[in-house]
Amino acid sequence: MSLPTLLALMLLTAPAPGEPAPRRELPKGLDSAPWEELWVDQCKEKLTAAGLTEHFYFSRRNRLEERKLYKHDPIYCHVPQGAVWTRGPTGVRYYGFTMFNCAMSLAMTRFEKIAQEEAHRIFGTKSEQPITAIRHLGTYNCRRLREKPDKQSQHSFGNAIDLAGFYIRGVGNVDVQKHWTARWPSLQKRQDFLRALVVRLREEQVFTNVLDPTWDTAHDNHLHVDLAALSDGLPSPALARTMGMPVTAAGEPGGDAGTTAGTTGPAHD
């Protein structure tokens, strides 16, 4: 089979985005649920305006998972308007099963553009979008916080990702565990990229929480980012900004390029 034919078949068999799953009813006995604050009106339109038009699909399962834990009340996990990614809006391939709720998907479109800008700036690549792949340690995982079992992880709602590494065209792999602290001068730019990325994500409030290897030993091999609804007990400015992303792309009738925000709050894994 010729390569053009194979590519054509891949395009034909690739899942279409479809439509976001509808709201789920709350579990019996609950008056509210953490994922309710993550619901995005006009989700598909906002993702399109943010540049995510292909290489993803909305999950049809709309699953509600109950997990019973020893010595603790059961927890409920759900990814509202779950979107399964294979590539992002700049063409980055994600290695590992990648599913976000709609709000986190919107935040990730901003993340990806910032990551590309920092990689281009620091490594001086010819391409303005030199990152071709991202390796991560997980997105959805129904669990409580390891160190704070009274709280539920943002991974329980498809509201987080643990970023382990980047592949940059003309540079190679940038690994969080190996390159957060450069051991040799030849690795300095890798360190600079990771740290500059963290600074911008915090300054522009792309996420509620951005945890790097300086946070604790559990994060020495990845960057944890999430879009928790609360930051230090107050509504997250990052989530509010994400919810306010435009339905129409900038430059189109009614489009709005948006604004940037300030700094991030304390962390919740």
Secondary structure by P-SEA (a helix, b strand, c coil): ccaaaaaaaaaaaccccccccccccccccccccccccccccaaaaaaaaaccccccccccccbbbbbbbccccbbbbbbccbbbbcccccbbbbcccccccaaaaaaaaaaaaaaaaaaaaaaccccccccccccccccccccccccccccccccccccbbbbcccccccccccccccccccccccaaaaaaaaaaaaaaaaaacccccccccccccccccbbbbbbcccccccccaaaaaaaaccccccccccccccccccccccccc
